[in-house]
C-alpha cells in the first residue's frame, strides 16, 4: 500500500452522507471508535453526465484544517523553575489517503457448470459486499436478490433487492498487506445476466464504486458495453481521471441508478448458444481515508540576558510547513511585522506579515522554528500554510499567543478556562465602541417595545417593525463579535430578552422566512425509498388529514426535478418536474391537498450543483440542457474535473456534479426566476435548501429576498469534534459554523441543528446526559445560541431509512423526541417515525407542545444534567426529563401534573389554579 496525504477543511467525515453529498455530509457525523469523523464531500455519481475525481474540498473563507479543542487548547502559565512562562498545544486531525486495490476474479469450472466470483481488497477495514443480480429479461429494472444457493454463509438480506456479505481475512502478503475477500459460487444460468455490487467500509460508512456507479460483472457475453461493466470486453487501462472517479465515492442509495441506457434494443438481442462470459481477473485502484493525529505546540520563555520573549514553535505535521506570522501591540490584535532580526528563510509578505519556513527536525519527524521578540509587543499572531491551498488557523480565527504575564492569562482547569474566556470576551466587548452602540440600541428597542405595549400607543405594525429591527441589529452585532470571539453569539441574548417581553397576546406572531410563525412543526414527508413506488405524491396525499390532525404545520417534500439519481439530488433539467415521485400534475395536486388542511409545503431545492446534459469539446460534461441551457461559465473554476469558466467556489465542492457559480449574475437571476416559478406554478410555501455548505450564505439571502418564502431551512451539515474517537464535550466550534452560515444568510433561513443531533447521540448511546448542558448551562446545540433559527431533528432520509448512515440510538428515539418536541427551535419529525409504533407517543408530545405554546423562542431552564438524567423546565409551563435516572419537578410554589411518560422519559405540565 502507498500513502498520500490530502489536507481537508475538517476531519473527513463519512456524511452526507446519503445521496451523494448526502453522504458527503452524513458520514461527517457518524462516530467511529478508531478515528474522528470525516466531513469531506465523498459523493456518488449517478450517471454519465456527472463524473468526479477526488480532490480536497475548497474552502472560501475558512481554513483547510480544523483543530479540536481539548484542555490543552488554552494558554497555560507554567509554574516551574525553568524560564518557560506559557505553553500551548493544539491537536489536529489530518486525513491521509491510503491507496490499495480491489480484486475482481471470475473463475469458471472445467465443466462450465460451476463458477465462482471472488471480490477482495488489500486495505484494512470491516468490508462488506453489498450486491445483487440482474436478470436477462429485466435489464431495465434495478437489481434483485440472488437465488438462495448463490448466497454465501453469513450474508444478510437488504429488503428484497440486495444482499450484504462481509469480507473475510484471507491472507497476508510478504509486504505486510492483509487481503480480505468474499467468494460467491453459482451455476451459470441464462436467467442471470450480471452480478452488481459496491464495496462498503462498515467502520466509516463509506461505499466504493466504479466510476461513480455500481460495479457490474457480466455473466453473459451479449450485454451492451457500459462504463461500469467489469470484464474482458471492457478492459482496464484506467486513466488518471478514472482512478479519481473510482476513489472513495459515497453511496447515494443502496441501489443507485444502475440502469443500462437503451436497454430495449439490448433485451431484444438474440441469446447466443455459448452465452457465458469467459473468466477474467481484474485489479482496480482503491483509496481509503484514515485519520492521523498531529499537533502544534507553542511555548514562550523569557530570556534572562536580553529580557526578550523567545517563542519555540514545533509541529509533527510532515512536509514543508510555512509559518505566516506577525505581532500586535494591544487587544485589537492588529497585525504588524516586527523589525529584524528574523529567523532564517523569512520573507516579508503583504507588508504586515512575515513568512518563515519551518526547519525540519533532526529526527526527521516534523519541523520547528524559534522566534525572538521584544518586550514592546503584547501578542504573537500566526497561521500555518500546509500546502498551496491549505491553511490552518484556530477554529476560524488567527492563532494568538499573549506575550504578557498578566495574571488574567493564568489558565488551569476547565472551570478556570471558562472564566478566562468570559473575561476576555467582556474585555473585547468593552473595547469595541461601535459594538457597544449597537448593543445599547438593541436594549433601548427591547425596553421601548415593553413600554409601547404598556401604553398601547403604537400599532401592532410598529411593534413588529421594532422586533425586525432588533433581529437585524442582533445579526450585525453578532458579526462584529464573531471576528474576534469564535464562540460568542449575541442573538441568543437578544432573543431571550425579546421572548420574555413578547408573550403578550397583543403582539401576534410575526411571520419571517427563518422562523415561520415561530410555532411551526415540520414533517419530513418522505424517506430514501419513497421514489421507488413511482406514485409517492398520491400516497402522501392520502395522509394529509392525518398529519394535520397530529399537529404538523409544515411538510417537506422531496426534490421535484428531473434527476440523474432517482432520489432527486442530482438535478438536471430544473423545469422538468416529472420525477420518480410522480408527475407535475400530481405534485400540484398534493400541494393543494396539504393547503386545504392548513399545512404549508416546502420544496427541496438543490442549488449547489447540477448535472449537465452535453459534453464540451474536451469531452467534459459541463453544458446544460433544458430551459436553463447554461454553458461552462455557470460552473466554478476551481474544480478541474468540470473545466468551469466561472469564478472560484464560495464554499465546499461537491465532486459528483458541476458546482454552480452563484457569483454569476445570469445564474442568480435564472435561479430566482425558477424559484419564483415554483412558488407560483406549484404553490410551494418555502424551501429546504440542500448542501448549503457549497455556496456563500449571502446568495441564499438574495434568493430568499426574491422569493419571500413562508419558511426556509438550510442543510449545513458539518463534522462535530472528536478526540480519539470520542465526541468532545465542547462543540462550540461546530455550532458556531452553523450560526455563521445563518448570519451570512441574514437570518432569512434556519438551519438543521446537527450539533444537537450529534450530542443527543452520544448522550443517549453512552448514558452521558451531562453532555446536554454546555459550560454556560444552556442547551449545547445551535438551539442554545440562536434558537429561533435552529431546526431540530433526530433522523432523516440520510441518517435513517434504509441508508442508516447515522441512525439514532435504537429504542431511544422517543427520548430524542421528548427533548426536541419540548424545547425551543423548530422541530422536524421523520416520516418513518410518524407512521410507526411511535405514532401515539409522537402525537401526545405534539399536543403538549401545542397547548402550552412552546415555540422557537421559548426559554429553557436546565435543572438537572447528570450521568443518567437530564431535566429542564420550558417557559415555566412544561417540565421534562429523559434518561433512566430519577427526577421530579420542584413543587414548592408550583404544582405539576404528569402529562405523558414513556420509556425513560416523563413530561409534566403546570396544574391550572
Secondary structure, 3 states (H helix, E strand, C coil): CEEEECCCCCCCCEEEECCCHHHHHHECCCCCCCCCCCCCCCCCCCECCECCCCCCCCCCCCCCCCEECCCCCCCEECCCCCCEEEEEEEEEEEEEEEEEEEEEEEEECCCCCCEEEEEEECCCCCEEEEEEEEECCCCCCCCECCCHHHCCCCCEEECCCEEEEECEEEEECCCCCEEEEEEEEECCCCCEEEEEEEEEECCCCCEECECCECEEEECECCCCCCCCEECCCCCCCCCHHHHHHHCCCCCCCCCCCCCCCCHHHHHCCCCCCCCECCCEEEEEEEEEEEEEEEEEEEEEEECCCCCCEEEEEEECCCCCCEEEEEEECCCCCCCECCCCCCCCCEEEECCCEEEEECEECCCCCCEEEEEEECCCCCEEEEEEEEECCEEECECCECEEEECCCCHHHCCCCHHHHHHHHHHHHHHHHHCCHHHHHHHHHHHHHHHHHHHHHHHCCCCHHHHHHHHHHHHHHHHHHHHHHHCCCCCCCHHHHHHHHHHHCCCCCCCCCCCECCCECCCCCEEECCCCCHHHHCCHHHHHHCCHHHHHHHCCCEEECCCCCCECCCCCCCECCCCCCCECCECHHHHHHHHHHHHHCCCEEEEEECCCEECCCEECCCCCEEECCCCCCCCHHHECCCCCCCCCCCCCCCCCCCCCCEEECCCCHHHHHHHHHHHHHHHHHCCCCEEEECCHHHCCHHHHHHHHHHHCCCEEEECCCCCCCEECCEECCCCHHHHHHHHHHHHHCCCCCEEECHHHHHHHHHHHHCCCHHHHCCCCCCCCCHHHCCHHHEEECCCCCCCCCCCCCCCCCCCCHHHHHHHHCCCCCEEEEEHHHHCCCCHHHHHHHHHHHHHCCCCCCCCEEEEEECCCCEEEEECCCEEEEECCCCCCCCCCCCCEEEEEEECCEEEEEECCC
